[in-house]
Amino acid sequence: MEASQIQFNNESAKIAFNTEHRKRILYNIGKYDHAAKEGRTFFSNLDLARSRAGFYKYKSINELEKYLIEFESRFTSRGGKVYWAVDAQDAVRFILKLLKKYSVKQVVKSKSMTSEEIELNRELESHNITPVETDLGEFIVQLAGQKPYHIVTPAMHMSAADVAQLFEEKFGLGQERTPHEITAFVRQHLREKFMAAGAGITGANFLIADTGSVAITENEGNGLLSTAMPDLHIVIAGIEKIVPSIDQLDLFWPLLATHGTGQYLTAYNSLLSGPGGENETDGPEEMYVILLDNGRTQLLAKEKQRRALSCIRCGACLNACPVYRNIGGHTYGTTYTGPIGAVIAPHMKNLRDLNHLSFASSLCGKCTEVCPVKIPLHELLLFNRKDAVEKGMVQSGWKYAMFISKQAFLNRWMMDKGRKGLKRYLLQKFLKKQWGPRRRLPELANQSFRKQWMDNHGNVGQ
C-alpha cells in the first residue's frame, strides 16, 4: 500500500469519527442544500440548461487548441500579454520574474484555486514577497496556516468561535467579537493592503474565446479591487477554463451561482479584456494571463475522463458526496477534493500515488445528479479504477478478493448448492479484511434467492 493511501486511510478514520467536525460540516452543508434548492428554482428548465452548458464546455475541451489561440489573439490585440506555462514550476518562475521586474514586495490575491494548485503563496514567501489573500474565507485559512477546505467555502470547517479565537490570537480583537464585527475589521485591514500592493493576482472562472476576456465571479468586491488598484494584474487560469463565446455567459453565470452558493447570480461578475486604457482611470498598466497546463493535457489524453475538464468549480459535487461529508476536504491531500478531485487529481499529478481517491466513493451517483454541466462523475471514477487495476496499482489482497468473488458469482453450484457454513467460511476467509474493520459481513440466508423463488413461484423463467 502506498504511503499516500495509508495516510488517507488514517486521516479518514480520524475525521469520520470526530463528532464536532461532523456537526460543523453537516450544519454548513445543510445551509447550502437549502439555498441551492431554492436557487435552482430560478430555471424554468434546469435539465435543458445543464445539457446546453455541458455541450458548450465539452465542445471547448475537444477543440481546446482552437479556442485558446483565439483567446490569445483577441486578448493581446488589446494590450494584454499571455504566457503558456507547462507546469507549476514554470508558472511560478514566470510570476517571480514579473514581480522582480516591477519591484513588487506585496501582492493582493483574489480567490484562486489555481494559485493553490501551484502553491504560489509558499513560493512568494520564500522570495520575501508577501501574499495577502483578500477573500474572507481564504484570508481566514491563511491566518490559520491551513489549506482551503472546500473549493467554494475555504473555511467551511471552522466555527464562528474558532474564527473569533483566531482573530484574538492574531489581532487581539477579543473572542466576544461577532462575525459581523470581524468582517468589518477585515474589510478595513484589507483596504490598506489594496492601496499598498504592487500587484494583484487572480484566477479566472471563464476565459472567453471570441472576445479575449477574463470572467471573474465573486461576492465580496475583493476581486475588483485586486484587479483595479495595483499597476500589475496577473491572471492564473487552467487551460480548461475556456468557453467559446460571450453569448454563453448568461447560461454559465447563473448555473455557477445557483450550484455554488444558491444565489440566482453572484454579487460581482466582471469581464476584463486587457490593461487599463489611456482614458480609463482604473485598471492596471500591465495585465498578464498565464495559461496553465500542469497535467491537464494528460487528462485530456484520456478519452473518457477528459470530460472532467468541463468542471466549472461550483463545488456542488463536494456538498452532495457522502464521502466528502464524512471525511472533509483536508483528508484528500490534494488541491481539488471531493468527486471532481478524485477524478482529475490522479491524472494531473500521479495515478500511482492518488488512485486510491477514486476508490473512496460510494458510487451513489449523487455527484453526477447535481453537476451543472452534467459530468458523469461516478462513471469516470470507475474508469479511473479500471486504469489503476490494469496498471497493477491496487493491492494484491484486493485483487485476490475480487477474483474469488467473481469465481463464486459465476459458479451456479456455489451460489445454489453450496452449504451456508461453507459460504460463511469463504466470506470470513477471503472477504472480511477487504470488507473493513467497522462493517459486519452480511448475514447469509438459509436458502439461495433462486431456491426461494422456485419454492414460491415454481420454475418461472427457466
N, C-alpha and C positions, 0 to 999 in steps of 0.2 A: 504494500500500500504506500502511495506517495505521501511525502511529508505534508503536502498541502491538504490532502484528503484527511489525514489524521487530525490536523489542526481544525479543519472544517467540522469534522465529526465531534471533536471535543467541545468546540465553541457552540455548536448547535445544541448539544446536550445541556450545556451550561445555561444558555439563554432561554431555551424552550421551557425550562422549569423555574425560571425566575418570575415569580408571580407579579412583582412590582413592574417589571418590564412589560409583561403581557398586558397588565392593566392599562398602562400608558398607551401602548401601541393600539390595542383594540378600541380604546376611547378615541384616539386621534383618527384612526381609520374609520371608525363609526361615524364621526362627524363628516368625514369625506364622503362616505357612502350616501349619507342623507343629502348632502349638497350636490353630488354628482347625479343622483337620481332625479333631483329637481332640475338640474341644469340640462339634462338630456331631453327634457320636455320641450326645449327650445326648438327642436327639429320636428317638422311635420312628418318626415320620413327618414328616421335616423339610419336605417339599414341602407337606403339608397345613398345617403351622404357618405357613409363609411365605404361603400362599394366604389364610389367615384374617387374618393380620396385614396383608397388603396390602389386603384388603377393608375392614377397620376403618379403616385410615389413609385410604384413598381416600374412604370414606364421610364421614369427618370433614372432609376437604378440600372435598368437594362440598356439605356442609352447615355450612360454617365459621361463618357468622354465628350460626346456632342454637346451636352448641356453645360458642362464645366468650361469648355472652350468658349462657348457663347457668353457665359457669365464673365469670364476673364476679359473678353473683348469689350463688352459693354461697360464694365466697371473701370477698366484702365482708360477708356475713352473720356472719362470724366475726372481723370487725375488720380484715381486710386491705383494702388500697386498690389500685385498678387505674388505670393511666394508658395511654391509647391513643396511641402515638407514630406519626406519619405517616411520618417518615423518620429517618435517623441524627441529623441536627441537632436535631430535635425531642426525641429521646430524650436526647441529651447535655445539652441545655438544661435538661430537667426534672431529670436527675440532679444537675447542678451546683446547681440551685435547692434540691434536697433537702439536699445536703451543706452548703451555705451555711447553711440553716435550722438544722441540727444542729451547726454549727461543726466539721465534720469536716475534719481535716488529713491523715489517713491511712486508707486503706481496704485491706482484705484481699479478694482475689478468688479464688474458686474457678474452675476451668477453664470458660471460656465462649467459644465461637467467635462468639457473637452480640456480645459486647463487643469482640472483634477486628474484627468487621464494621463497627461504628460508630466504630472507632479511639478507644475510650474512654480508654485509658491516656495517649495523647498529649494529649487534651483535659484530663484531670485534671492532668497535669504542668504544662500551660500556665497553670493556675489555682492553682498551688502546693499541689496535693493529691497526696500520694504514693500511687500504686497499688502494691500488693505481690501478685504472683502467688504462690499458695500450692501449686498443683500442681507437682510436682517438675520435670516437663518444661517447663512454662510458666515456672517460676522460672529455669531454665537459659537459655532463649532470651531472656527479659527481661534477664538479666545480660549476655548476648552482644549485646544491642541488635538482635535479629532478630525476624522474624515466625515464628509456628508453621509448621513444615514439613509437618505432617500433622494431619488432623482429630483423631485419637485419640492419636498419638505425636508431640508437638510437636518433640522434639529427636532424631528418628529419624536425621537426617543427621550427627549428631555421634558421634564415637567416645568411649570411656572416657578416652582420652588427651587428647582435645580438652576434655572436661569438667574433667579434673584441671588442665589448664593454665589454663582459665578461672577456676577457684576459687583457683588460685595467684595469678593477676593481681588478682582482686577481694578476696580474703580472706587471701592469704598462707598457704594451707594446705599447700603443698608438692605437687609433681607426683607424688609417690610414693603419694599417698592413693588408697585403693581406692574403688570405687563405694559399698561398704557404709559406709565412713568418711565419705564426702561426704554420703550420705543422712542419717546420724546428725547431722552438723553442720547440715544444712539444717533438720532437724526441730527442733533446739534454737533455731536462729536464728529460725525462723518462729513458734515458740511465743510469743516476746516480741512479735512483730508482732500476733498474735491478741489478746493481752492489751491492747495499746495502741490497737488500731484503733477508730475511731468508727463505722465502717460495714462491712458485708460485702456484696459484690456477687457474685451467682452467675448462672448460666444456668439452664435447665430442660431436662431430657431429655424430659419429657412434662408437659402440663397436663391434669389430669383434670376433665372437664366435670361429671360428676354428683356429685362431692364437693367441687369447688372447691379441688383440691390441686395442689401443685407437686411433681413427682417428680424427684429428683436422684440420679444414679448416679455412683459414684466408687470408687476403690480405696485412697485414702490417708488418709481421715478429715478431710482439709482442708476438704471441703465442709461437713461437720457443724460444724467449729469456726468456719467463716466465717459460718454462719447462727445459731449458738447464742450466741456470745460478745459480738459487738457489739450495741449498742442498736438499730441500724437495719439492716435487711436489704432489699436491693434485688435483685429478680429481673428479668433482661432476657431475654425469650423471644420468638422469632418466632411470629407468629400460627398458623403451620402446626404447632406442637408439640402442638396439642390432640388428645386422644383421647376418645371418648365416655364410657367407664366405667372405674372402678377394677377391675372384674372382668376387664379385658383385660391388666392388668399382668403376670399370670402367663404371658402369651404374649409380651409385648414385652420384659420384662426379660431373660429367657433368650436371646431372639433377639439383643438388643443385645450381651449379654455374649459369646455364642459367636461372633458375627460380628465383634465389635470387638476382642476380646483372646484369644478361645479359651477363656475361663472358662465354667463352667456358669452361674455367677452372679457378678456383681461383689461386692466386699467390703462396700460400703456402698450401700444403697438406701433413700433417705429420702423420706417424704411429709410435706410442710409445708402446713398448711391455714390459716395466719394467724399473727399475732404470738403471743408467749407469753401464756398466761392468768394470771389472778390467783394461782392456786395452783401455778403452774409456776416452778421455779427457773431454768430455762434458756429461751433463746429471746429474740428481740428485742422491744423495746417497740413498734416500728412495722415493718410489713412491706408493701412495695410490689411489685406486679408490673407491669412495663412490657411491654405487648403491642405488638410492633414490626411494622410493615408493611415499610417501606423497600424497596419494589419487589415485594413478594410478591404483591400484588393484580394487578400487571402480568403476572406469571407465571400467576396464577390465571385470567386472562382468556384464556390460550392453551388451546384445547380439548384438545390433545394433551399439551403439555409440563407442564400443571398437575399431572400425575401425579407429577412430580419432587418436589412439595411433601410427598409421603408419606415422604420420606427421614427415617430416624431417626439419621443421623450416626454410623454404625458404622465407616465408613472401609473396608469390605471391598472396594468397587469400586476404591479407590485402590490397594490392595495387589495386586489382580488385574490391573490395567491395564498392558499392556506399555509404553505411552507414559509413564505416570507412573513406572514402574520405571526408565525411561531418563533422563527429564528432571527428575524430582523435583518437590517441592512449590513451591519459591520461584519457579520459572520461570513459573508461571501468572500471577503478579501479581495474584491475587485471594484473598479470604479462603477460599473454598471451592474446592478443587482437584480434580484427577482427573476422572473421567467425570461425577460429580454436579455438580462445579463448572462443567464445560464446558457442561452443560445449563442450570443455573439462573443463573449469573453474567451471561450476555448479556442476560437479561430483567430481572434485578433491578437491573442497572446500565445498560449501554448496548450494544445489539446491534451498532452500527456499530464500536465500539471493541473488542468482545470476541468477535465472531462467529468469529474465527479459531480459538478454542478448540474449537469443535465440529468443525472440520476436522482437528484434531490427534488423530485416533483411527484405529485400525486396523479399527474396526467388527467386531472378532472376536466380540463378544457375551459375553465373559467377565464384564464388569461386571454384565450382566443376570443371568447364571447365578448369581452369588454374592449378589445383593441379597436381604436377608432379608424385604423387603416387595414383592418382585417388580416393581420399577420397570423397564420395558423401556428401559433407558438407551441402548443402541445405536440403537434406533429413534428415540428423542427427539433424539439427535444429528443424525439425518438430517432430522428436521422443522426443527431449527434451521438446518441448511444450506439447506433449501428456503426458509425465511424470508429468509435473507441473500441468496440469489440473486434472489428475487422483488423484493426492495427495492433491488437494484442495488448491493450492498455488497461484491461479490467482484471480484477483479482482472479486467480485460478480457482479459488473456492467458489466464487460466484458463478464462474463458467461451468464448473462441475455440477453445481446445484441446478443450473438451468438445463444442463444435458440430461440429468436424471429425471427432472420434471418432464422434459419433452418426451423421453422414452416411456415414462409412465402414462402420459396422456395419449400417446399413440398406441398403447397396448391395451386392447379390449379386455384381455384376461385380468390384467392388474386393476383395471377400473371396475370390472363387474364381478370377477370371481375371487379376487384376492381377499384374504381374510382381513377383518378390521384390525386385528392385532398386528398383522404384518404391515399393513398400511401405516399404522401409527408408528411402528418401529422405523419404517423408512423415512417418515416425516421427521422424527426425532433425530435420526442418524444423519440425514443429508440436508435438511432444510432449516432446522431450528436456529442454527447460528446465523444463517442468512436472513431469517425472519426478524432477528433483532432481539435484544435482551428485555425490551419493555413491551413486547407484544406476545400474546399467547397464541400458539398454533390453533387453528380451527378444530373444533370437535368433529370427528367423523361420524356420519350416520351409520346405523347398523346395516342398512341396505343401500346399494348404489341408486342413483337417481333413475337409471334405466329400469332396475328391478322394481322400484316403487311405481314407476309409470306403468309397467306391464301389469303389475298387480291391480292397479286401478282402472286401466284403460284397455288392457289386452295388447296385442301385437300391432297396434296402430303405427303406421309409418315404416313397418319392416318390409 
